[in-house]
Amino acid sequence: MTLEERLNADLHDAMRANDQTRKLAIRAVKTAVTEAKVSGTEARTLSDADVLAIIGKQVKQRRDSIIEFAKGGRQDLIAQEEAEIAVLEVYLPKQLTEAEIRARAQAVIAELGVSDMKGLGPVMKRLTSELRGIADGQVVNRVVRELLG
């Protein structure tokens, strides 16, 4: 079963169970998937990796929204976004903890022989390719800057 098929099945289950949060979150992903399929000059099919990237992007958008809602003191909207993130994270691979990211970053820094901020580019390039989908890019960037700074 592809990830897209799983999303469809889970949407049907959410609709049967009248689970509004799951239904909204999955529909948002399905809309983004459809837009990705028809964008450009001709329609295309998406792989599971493409769908995972879309789900990751949806989670990131919700995290950014939470920050903005916190500035405005909108706890009701924060709770809704957090609930949708919990629904979407089920589809994503397990995310690395900050300690695991730090260990990987230290290994790459040692391997590349980088000792200052001048080497940030090569370290980030290597880490982002290795950790794509399993670590938040902002956390990776912050950790690497701490280690090099």
PyMOL commands that set and color helices and strands:
alter all, ss='L'
color gray80, all
select helices_A, chain A and resi 3-17+20-38+48-71+75-89+98-112+117-131+137-148
alter helices_A, ss='H'
color red, helices_A
deselect
rebuild
show_as cartoon
